[in-house]
Amino acid sequence: MDAFLNTPEMSDWEDFVAAARRQLETGADTVTVPVAFLRRVIDDIATSPLMFVAVREDWNRHCDSHGQPAFKERGGRAEDDDDNGDGPF
């Protein structure tokens, strides 16, 4: 885990999360996304919005409200099977 967390990709991720949180705490209307990070993730963001818990919960509510519970998405985050519930990150 330590080796993974010290990769350039995870460094970009940590920088993005820290900067976004700082900007949100100041009441910013927009958040700056570092280009290096965005280049790595934009295709996933564009094609897999249900990877985000908030979007997946909205989708599931939509499925319920339209009588289509069979289309609901469970998720599948790594921490779902962890004993402590903290997950790897």
Disulfide bonds with the S-S distance in Angstrom:
none
